[in-house]
């Protein structure tokens, strides 16, 4: 219980997956989303959006393929 953790290193490998309503996006992105009503944003620990994908599964796969740990953000 007294093991020190490098929280900065952990944060560097963590990404947050957040559902985004297509209706809340700018016109250009809404057009690209086609008939989808919801997309999933992938953000780093600083809150910067790294990706916008069609499904939660795709967001998780993208994170894992890039050696990142996905965490759901509601």
QUINORDA-V60218 format. One record per backbone hydrogen bond with DSSP energy under -0.5 kcal/mol. NH is the residue of the N-H (numbers start at 1). CO is the residue of the C=O. Records with the same first field share a line. If there is no record, write none. Layout:
BEGIN
NH=CO ; CO
END
This chain:
BEGIN
7=5
10=6
11=7
12=8
13=9 ; 10
14=11
15=69
16=43
17=71
18=16 ; 41
19=73
20=39
22=37
24=21
25=22
30=26
31=27
32=28
33=29
34=30 ; 31
36=33
39=20
40=53
41=18
42=51
43=16 ; 41
44=48
47=44
50=42
51=42
53=40
59=55
60=56
61=57
62=58
63=59
64=60
65=61
66=62 ; 63
67=64
68=63
69=13
70=68
71=15
73=17
END
